[in-house]
Amino acid sequence: MESLEIMNAQQAADYLGVELYWLQTHWKSEGIPTIRYSPRGRLRFRKSSLDAWAAEREKVWVGTDGAERKRTKSRKVQLV
């Protein structure tokens, strides 16, 4: 059976290695799975869901030189 270890925002931020403020402001845009027990309740995080989210973001791809690289999120850059 899946572990039901539930963490609050501070514990989840520590677990992911990010700042609490970043987690609180980016959970929705980054697609981080959360649990809320009421519509305006505090954010809660399931450890197994955070593990799955992190694994999805660490997919490995092979470059043209044959070396394995981790996929990173690309960002738009405006040239002037």
C-alpha positions in Angstrom: 0.0 0.0 0.0 1.2 3.5 -0.8 2.7 5.5 2.1 0.4 8.3 3.2 3.1 10.5 4.7 1.7 14.0 4.6 3.9 17.0 4.9 3.2 20.7 5.5 4.7 23.4 3.2 7.8 23.9 5.3 8.5 20.1 5.4 7.9 19.8 1.7 10.2 22.7 0.9 12.9 21.2 3.0 12.4 17.8 1.4 12.6 19.3 -2.2 15.5 21.6 -1.3 13.8 24.8 -2.1 12.8 27.9 -0.2 9.4 28.0 1.5 8.4 31.2 -0.4 9.3 29.5 -3.7 7.1 26.5 -3.0 4.2 28.7 -1.8 4.3 30.9 -5.0 5.2 28.3 -7.6 3.3 25.1 -6.7 0.5 25.7 -9.2 2.6 26.9 -12.1 5.1 24.1 -11.6 2.4 21.4 -11.3 3.4 20.3 -7.9 0.7 18.0 -6.5 -1.0 19.3 -3.3 -3.8 18.4 -0.9 -6.2 20.8 0.6 -8.8 19.7 3.1 -10.9 22.8 2.5 -11.0 25.3 -0.4 -8.9 27.9 1.4 -7.0 25.5 3.6 -3.3 25.2 4.1 -1.3 23.3 1.5 -0.3 19.8 2.3 1.9 17.5 0.2 2.1 13.7 0.0 5.7 12.5 -0.1 5.1 9.8 -2.7 3.5 12.5 -5.0 6.5 14.8 -4.6 8.8 11.9 -5.5 6.8 11.2 -8.6 6.8 14.9 -9.6 10.6 15.1 -9.1 11.2 11.9 -11.1 9.1 13.3 -14.0 11.3 16.4 -14.1 14.5 14.4 -14.1 14.0 12.5 -17.3 17.3 11.8 -19.0 17.8 12.5 -22.7 20.8 11.7 -25.0 22.5 14.7 -26.8 23.9 14.7 -30.3 27.3 13.8 -28.9 25.9 10.6 -27.3 26.2 11.9 -23.7 23.3 11.6 -21.4 21.9 14.9 -20.1 19.0 15.7 -17.7 16.1 17.5 -19.3 15.7 21.0 -18.0 12.9 23.4 -18.3 13.5 25.8 -21.2 13.0 29.5 -20.8 12.1 32.1 -23.4 14.7 34.7 -23.9 14.1 38.0 -25.6 17.0 39.2 -27.7 17.5 43.0 -28.1 
